[in-house]
Amino acid sequence: MAAEIGSMRVTQQIDAMRALGTSPIKRIVIPRLLAMLLVLPILTIIANFVGLLGAMGVSIDMGIGPSFFGKNF
């Protein structure tokens, strides 16, 4: 995100937005922050679930049953 905003600054797109009377903060930054706040918890839950599944797969090969993972919740 920072690289894209930096590129917009170099190509004077942000200055053009200011010249047209729109706020670059409202048009560029705020929607990206809101999207990040919405998606980041969802991605964290998915990553934790995939990590548990991977650990469960490895533990089965080591002789530990999948019920071990269910007891700890």
C-alpha positions in Angstrom: 0.0 0.0 0.0 2.8 2.4 0.9 4.5 1.8 -2.4 1.3 2.4 -4.4 0.7 5.7 -2.5 4.3 6.7 -3.1 4.0 5.9 -6.8 0.8 8.1 -6.9 2.8 10.9 -5.2 5.7 10.6 -7.8 3.3 10.7 -10.7 1.5 13.7 -9.2 -1.9 11.9 -9.0 -2.3 13.1 -5.4 -1.6 16.7 -6.4 -4.2 16.4 -9.1 -6.7 15.2 -6.6 -6.0 18.2 -4.4 -6.3 20.5 -7.5 -9.8 19.0 -8.2 -10.8 19.8 -4.6 -11.1 16.2 -3.2 -9.3 15.0 -0.2 -6.6 12.4 -0.9 -6.9 11.1 2.7 -10.7 10.5 2.3 -10.3 8.9 -1.2 -7.1 6.8 -0.7 -6.2 6.2 2.9 -9.5 5.8 4.7 -10.9 3.1 2.5 -7.7 1.1 2.7 -7.6 1.3 6.5 -11.2 0.3 6.8 -10.6 -2.7 4.5 -7.6 -3.7 6.5 -9.6 -3.5 9.8 -12.3 -5.7 8.3 -10.1 -8.3 6.6 -7.2 -8.7 9.1 -9.2 -10.5 11.8 -10.7 -12.8 9.2 -7.2 -13.6 7.8 -5.9 -14.2 11.4 -8.7 -16.8 12.1 -8.0 -18.6 8.8 -4.2 -18.7 9.4 -4.8 -20.1 12.9 -7.1 -22.8 11.6 -4.7 -23.8 8.8 -1.9 -23.9 11.4 -3.9 -26.2 13.6 -4.8 -28.5 10.7 -1.1 -28.6 9.7 0.0 -29.4 13.3 -2.7 -32.1 13.5 -1.5 -33.7 10.3 2.1 -33.8 11.6 1.0 -35.1 15.0 -0.9 -38.0 13.4 2.3 -39.1 11.8 4.0 -39.0 15.2 1.3 -41.1 16.8 -0.7 -38.4 18.6 -4.4 -38.5 17.9 -6.5 -35.6 16.7 -8.5 -35.7 19.9 -5.5 -34.1 21.6 -6.2 -30.9 19.8 -9.9 -30.9 20.7 -9.2 -31.2 24.5 -7.3 -27.9 24.7 -10.2 -25.7 23.6 
